[in-house]
Amino acid sequence: MQRLSKLLASKLLLGLRTLCTREQGQDLVEYALVVSIIAFGAVTAMKGLSTEIKTAFSTISSDLGTSL
C-alpha cells in the first residue's frame, strides 16, 4: 500500500512538473484568469442592475394598480 502511494505521489509530481514547464499550461492559466475577471465583472454588474430592474417593476406594478 505504501509503495502504491509513493508511486502515485511521484506520478502526480511528474505531472505537475510537466504542466509547469509546458507553455500550453500557461496559456490555460491566462485564459482562466480572463474568464474569472469577466465573470466577476458580470456578477458585479448584475447586482447593480438588479436593484434598478426591481425598482422599474415596482413602479410599473404600482402604476398598473392605481390605473385599475
Secondary structure, DSSP 8 states (H G I E B T S, - for coil): -HHHHHHHHHHHHHHHHHHHH-HHHHHHHHHHHHHHHHHHHHHHHHHHHHHHHHHHHHHHHHHHHHH-
